[in-house]
Amino acid sequence: MLTVSGSSRRFCDGFSRRQFIAAGSLGAFGLSLPGLLRAESARPEGGRKRSVILVWQHGGPSQLDTFDMKPDSPREYRGPYGSIPTSLPGLRICDKMPFHARIMDRTSVIRSFTHNNGDHWAAAHWLLTGYLGATGSDRKARNPSMGAISAHLRGSHEKGVPAYVNMNDGGFGFHGASYLGVACNPFRTGSYSYGNEAGMLPTARASSLKLVNGLTAEKISTRVSLMKRLDALRSDIDKSGAFHGMDSMLQEAVDIVTSGKARAAFDVSLEDKQTRERYGPGWGEQALMARRLIEAGVRFVTLNTGYWDDHGNIKKALDNKLPRHDRALGVLIEDLSQRGLLDDTLVISAGEFGRTPKINDKAGRDHWPQAQSILLAGGGYRHGQVIGATNGKAEHPTERPVTPADFCAIVYHALGIDPHQEVVKDFSGRPNFLLQGGVVPPELL
């Protein structure tokens, strides 16, 4: 963030614009990586250095076919799957999730997550930002995502890596920075879908890291004069303030590419063969990458898996997706635990809402925000429990309802961020707070 005092302009980390230009930071990568990374936060962090991996199941996964099975309900409610026991005594989950079954004693299942909005875009915006704002007909983000807030207030754990990485940016989700500006947008990798706000974010991609090959101080310095002109042009056209802190972003870009730490973290081929085979391909490989990024010092990683909006033939859809999701997430939690990283890494698996308890005439399930199951592991919380409950058909909570504001409070608390603090003023100059309401369920503390 830029601060102004007289004629001197300095950023929150204490460096001046002149110092960054003199260091050649404006020209390292043309208009690719450096122009699109978030600025390093200089705010000191107290306590343990915690991180977040959010596995975002955009479209909305079915609670009855995962963690809140109702075997005594009629078949049109209980669905096509049986259940299996888990490492958490008394908890049974879908028989398509054996990898999860091994680690449920290290997790908490919230069965009573609930809200009242069945619009994909509105619900996703609500969960990922803490605020309602976007809708299916107006898909513009009104608030920054939790990952962007993390990048803004906390930055990365280590110099030379981005603070916030988003994999497979697509479907229904709002992962961008909104009024915080492009400096806090995620660093993107993986496959992308069209049509969502986050998928159109101006941001850096992992492919930019290939520019580290052959990079020299001379090559950096030859770009400085061009970038000065572009910087002046940007200042003229940027009336919204979205590009504040760009010079600090450029300095970080130099650190990221010249250090090689980020490039190494993204390269899963550096893992031993046994570990790669354990995670498996596709989402498994990306879950392994998420672990490597956390180890390297990235603070917030979002992995978007699948498209869980199964209005028809839900069995065919879940027969394909559930085993891949199960392996990726189950192995990730187990691996983090074995490496001593789980307590400092909050792992979450959630979508924007649940599915209708009664299977429809197309053998699928429709939108159902009234009840949803969410999985949590690590993050310094107390686990090995099921929080809340739903009625006999998983239609609504009967115990301990948990709201979107509570969900965001869980994430912020794990990061050591006061969820009710004022963050920054938006484009109109109004003060903004991270959340309005929301508490961490006491069962987790």
Rosetta blueprint (number, residue, H / E / L):
1 M L
2 L E
3 T E
4 V E
5 S E
6 G L
7 S L
8 S E
9 R E
10 R E
11 F E
12 C L
13 D L
14 G L
15 F L
16 S E
17 R H
18 R H
19 Q H
20 F H
21 I H
22 A H
23 A L
24 G L
25 S H
26 L H
27 G H
28 A L
29 F L
30 G L
31 L L
32 S L
33 L L
34 P H
35 G H
36 L H
37 L L
38 R L
39 A L
40 E L
41 S L
42 A L
43 R L
44 P L
45 E L
46 G L
47 G L
48 R L
49 K L
50 R L
51 S E
52 V E
53 I E
54 L E
55 V E
56 W E
57 Q L
58 H L
59 G L
60 G L
61 P L
62 S L
63 Q L
64 L L
65 D L
66 T L
67 F L
68 D L
69 M L
70 K L
71 P L
72 D L
73 S L
74 P L
75 R H
76 E H
77 Y H
78 R H
79 G L
80 P L
81 Y L
82 G L
83 S E
84 I E
85 P E
86 T L
87 S L
88 L L
89 P L
90 G L
91 L L
92 R E
93 I E
94 C E
95 D L
96 K L
97 M L
98 P H
99 F H
100 H H
101 A H
102 R H
103 I H
104 M H
105 D H
106 R H
107 T E
108 S E
109 V E
110 I E
111 R E
112 S E
113 F E
114 T L
115 H L
116 N L
117 N L
118 G L
119 D L
120 H H
121 W H
122 A H
123 A H
124 A H
125 H H
126 W H
127 L H
128 L H
129 T H
130 G L
131 Y L
132 L L
133 G L
134 A L
135 T E
136 G L
137 S L
138 D E
139 R L
140 K L
141 A L
142 R L
143 N L
144 P L
145 S L
146 M H
147 G H
148 A H
149 I H
150 S H
151 A H
152 H H
153 L H
154 R L
155 G L
156 S L
157 H L
158 E L
159 K L
160 G L
161 V L
162 P L
163 A L
164 Y E
165 V E
166 N E
167 M E
168 N L
169 D L
170 G L
171 G L
172 F L
173 G L
174 F L
175 H L
176 G L
177 A L
178 S H
179 Y H
180 L H
181 G L
182 V H
183 A H
184 C H
185 N L
186 P L
187 F E
188 R E
189 T E
190 G L
191 S L
192 Y L
193 S L
194 Y L
195 G L
196 N L
197 E L
198 A H
199 G H
200 M H
201 L L
202 P L
203 T L
204 A L
205 R E
206 A H
207 S H
208 S H
209 L H
210 K H
211 L H
212 V H
213 N L
214 G L
215 L L
216 T L
217 A H
218 E H
219 K H
220 I H
221 S H
222 T H
223 R L
224 V H
225 S H
226 L H
227 M H
228 K H
229 R H
230 L H
231 D H
232 A H
233 L H
234 R H
235 S H
236 D H
237 I H
238 D L
239 K L
240 S L
241 G L
242 A L
243 F L
244 H L
245 G L
246 M H
247 D H
248 S H
249 M H
250 L H
251 Q H
252 E H
253 A H
254 V H
255 D H
256 I H
257 V H
258 T H
259 S H
260 G L
261 K H
262 A H
263 R H
264 A H
265 A H
266 F H
267 D L
268 V H
269 S H
270 L H
271 E L
272 D L
273 K H
274 Q H
275 T H
276 R H
277 E H
278 R H
279 Y H
280 G L
281 P L
282 G L
283 W H
284 G H
285 E H
286 Q H
287 A H
288 L H
289 M H
290 A H
291 R H
292 R H
293 L H
294 I H
295 E H
296 A H
297 G L
298 V L
299 R L
300 F E
301 V E
302 T E
303 L E
304 N E
305 T L
306 G L
307 Y L
308 W L
309 D L
310 D L
311 H L
312 G E
313 N L
314 I H
315 K H
316 K H
317 A H
318 L H
319 D H
320 N H
321 K H
322 L H
323 P H
324 R H
325 H H
326 D H
327 R H
328 A H
329 L H
330 G H
331 V H
332 L H
333 I H
334 E H
335 D H
336 L H
337 S H
338 Q H
339 R L
340 G L
341 L L
342 L L
343 D L
344 D L
345 T E
346 L E
347 V E
348 I E
349 S E
350 A E
351 G L
352 E L
353 F L
354 G E
355 R E
356 T L
357 P L
358 K L
359 I L
360 N L
361 D L
362 K L
363 A E
364 G L
365 R L
366 D L
367 H E
368 W E
369 P L
370 Q L
371 A L
372 Q E
373 S E
374 I E
375 L E
376 L E
377 A E
378 G L
379 G L
380 G L
381 Y L
382 R L
383 H L
384 G L
385 Q E
386 V E
387 I E
388 G L
389 A E
390 T E
391 N L
392 G L
393 K L
394 A L
395 E L
396 H L
397 P E
398 T E
399 E E
400 R L
401 P L
402 V E
403 T L
404 P H
405 A H
406 D H
407 F H
408 C H
409 A H
410 I H
411 V H
412 Y H
413 H H
414 A H
415 L L
416 G L
417 I L
418 D L
419 P L
420 H L
421 Q L
422 E E
423 V E
424 V E
425 K E
426 D L
427 F L
428 S L
429 G L
430 R L
431 P E
432 N E
433 F E
434 L L
435 L L
436 Q L
437 G L
438 G L
439 V L
440 V L
441 P L
442 P H
443 E H
444 L H
445 L L
